[in-house]
Amino acid sequence: MCNCCDVGSDGRQASGGDFFAAPSVPVAYRQYLEPVVFEPWAERLVELVGISPGDTVLDVASGTGTVARAAARRAGSGGRVIATDLSQAMLDQLPRESTSSGSPVVDSAAARIETRQCPATELSVDDRSVDVALCQQGLPFVPDKKAAAAEMRRVLRPGGRLGVAVWLSTPRLEPFIHYGDALAAHGVPEPFPGAYDSTPLTMTEDEMREVLASGGFTGVQITTDSLEVDWPEADWAAAAMAGTPYGPVVASLDPALRGEVVDDVRARMASADGSAARHRTTSLLAVARVV
Ligand SMILES: C[S@@+](CC[C@H](N)C(=O)[O-])C[C@H]1O[C@@H](n2cnc3c(N)ncnc32)[C@H](O)[C@@H]1O
C-alpha cells in the first residue's frame, strides 16, 4: 500500500475510487512529479540564469508553477512573475499555500504570481517587458518551437536573460521510460509515435541551438547537467505516472489490465530491497542575454 496516495496493489485507491481510473493529470503532476522531479531542476535553472530582486520574470509552459515559484522567491515583493501555459487546468494547480508547517499558510511569493493561459507561440505579454524569460521542460511539447523562441525573444527587454531547460535526448529517459516499458510489456499500443522511447520529451543540443538561433538569440551557452531523483518510496514513483501523458492511457484500460500495469510499474520503480530506485535525469540548460 502506498503511504503517499493510498494506491493499493490492485491499483485502486484505498479510500474512495480507483486512482488510476480517473487520474487528474494536473493534480498528480503537482502532487507526485513536481516536488521530486521538477522542483530541484527549477532551483538549478533560476540559479544559473540569476534573478535579482525587482526583476520581471516570465515562466513559459509553467505548468503548476514550479519555476515561477522559485523565481518569485528571488524577485521578491518588488518583482513581478508571470506564469503562462496552454493548460488552464495546470495553472489552476499552482499552489498559493505552503503546508510544510503542518497547517496551510499563504505562500506570499506564490500569491503574487500572475497566471495567463496562452500557447508559447502567442504569449499574452507585451513586447520588451520582461527581464528574464524561463521555460523548463516545455519546449518539446510545443509544435512550432522556433515560433516559441521568437516569442520569448520578443518579450525580453534589451539586457534581458533567457533560461531554457529540456531533457537531453537519450535512448532511455529516466524515470519516464519505465512507465512506457510497463505499458509496452502489456501490449498497450503507443498513444502517440515515440511515446515509449521518450524521444518526444527531449531535444538534442543541435536542435536547441537551431531553435534558439532561429528565434533571434545570439551568444547562446548550452551546458549538460544531471540530477538524481530521490523518490520517497517506490509507490510514489508509480503514482507519479498519473501525472504524465501516460495517466489517461492507463485510465482507458480495463480494470484488470490496469491493475497489472500499475503492479508492473511499481516493481520497476523499486530496487532489490523494496525501496525506491534512484533515477538519473539529464537536462540541457541554455542561457542567453539579449543585446
Ligand atoms: C512537463 S510540463 C513542465 C511544466 C513546468 N515548466 C515544470 O517545470 O514543472 C510541460 C508543460 O507544457 C505545457 N504545454 C504543452 N504544450 C504547450 C504549448 N504549446 N504552449 C504552452 N504550454 C504548453 C503543458 O500544459 C505542461 O504544463
The ligand as an SDF file (V2000), in Angstrom:
LIG
                    3D

 27 29  0  0  0  0  0  0  0  0999 V2000
    6.3980   18.7440  -18.3450 C   0  0  0  0  0  0  0  0  0  0  0  0
    5.3360   20.1270  -18.0670 S   0  0  0  0  0  0  0  0  0  0  0  0
    6.5060   21.3080  -17.4440 C   0  0  0  0  0  0  0  0  0  0  0  0
    5.8420   22.2770  -16.5010 C   0  0  0  0  0  0  0  0  0  0  0  0
    6.7920   23.1900  -15.7220 C   0  0  0  0  0  0  0  0  0  0  0  0
    7.5670   24.0500  -16.5930 N   0  0  0  0  0  0  0  0  0  0  0  0
    7.6800   22.4450  -14.7760 C   0  0  0  0  0  0  0  0  0  0  0  0
    8.9110   22.5230  -14.9120 O   0  0  0  0  0  0  0  0  0  0  0  0
    7.1550   21.7990  -13.8510 O   0  0  0  0  0  0  0  0  0  0  0  0
    5.0160   20.7280  -19.6990 C   0  0  0  0  0  0  0  0  0  0  0  0
    4.0010   21.8590  -19.7350 C   0  0  0  0  0  0  0  0  0  0  0  0
    3.9550   22.3720  -21.0850 O   0  0  0  0  0  0  0  0  0  0  0  0
    2.6310   22.8150  -21.3270 C   0  0  0  0  0  0  0  0  0  0  0  0
    2.4430   22.9510  -22.7600 N   0  0  0  0  0  0  0  0  0  0  0  0
    2.3120   21.9780  -23.6800 C   0  0  0  0  0  0  0  0  0  0  0  0
    2.1790   22.4990  -24.9130 N   0  0  0  0  0  0  0  0  0  0  0  0
    2.2400   23.8420  -24.7680 C   0  0  0  0  0  0  0  0  0  0  0  0
    2.1670   24.9570  -25.6740 C   0  0  0  0  0  0  0  0  0  0  0  0
    2.0230   24.7530  -26.9920 N   0  0  0  0  0  0  0  0  0  0  0  0
    2.2350   26.2050  -25.1740 N   0  0  0  0  0  0  0  0  0  0  0  0
    2.3910   26.4090  -23.8380 C   0  0  0  0  0  0  0  0  0  0  0  0
    2.4610   25.4010  -22.9320 N   0  0  0  0  0  0  0  0  0  0  0  0
    2.3900   24.1370  -23.3990 C   0  0  0  0  0  0  0  0  0  0  0  0
    1.7860   21.7240  -20.6730 C   0  0  0  0  0  0  0  0  0  0  0  0
    0.4510   22.1530  -20.4560 O   0  0  0  0  0  0  0  0  0  0  0  0
    2.5720   21.4690  -19.4010 C   0  0  0  0  0  0  0  0  0  0  0  0
    2.0980   22.2570  -18.3430 O   0  0  0  0  0  0  0  0  0  0  0  0
  1  2  1  0
  2  3  1  0
  2 10  1  0
  3  4  1  0
  4  5  1  0
  5  6  1  0
  5  7  1  0
  7  8  2  0
  7  9  1  0
 10 11  1  0
 11 12  1  0
 11 26  1  0
 12 13  1  0
 13 14  1  0
 13 24  1  0
 14 15  1  0
 14 23  1  0
 15 16  2  0
 16 17  1  0
 17 18  1  0
 17 23  2  0
 18 19  1  0
 18 20  2  0
 20 21  1  0
 21 22  2  0
 22 23  1  0
 24 25  1  0
 24 26  1  0
 26 27  1  0
M  CHG  2   2   1   9  -1
M  END
$$$$
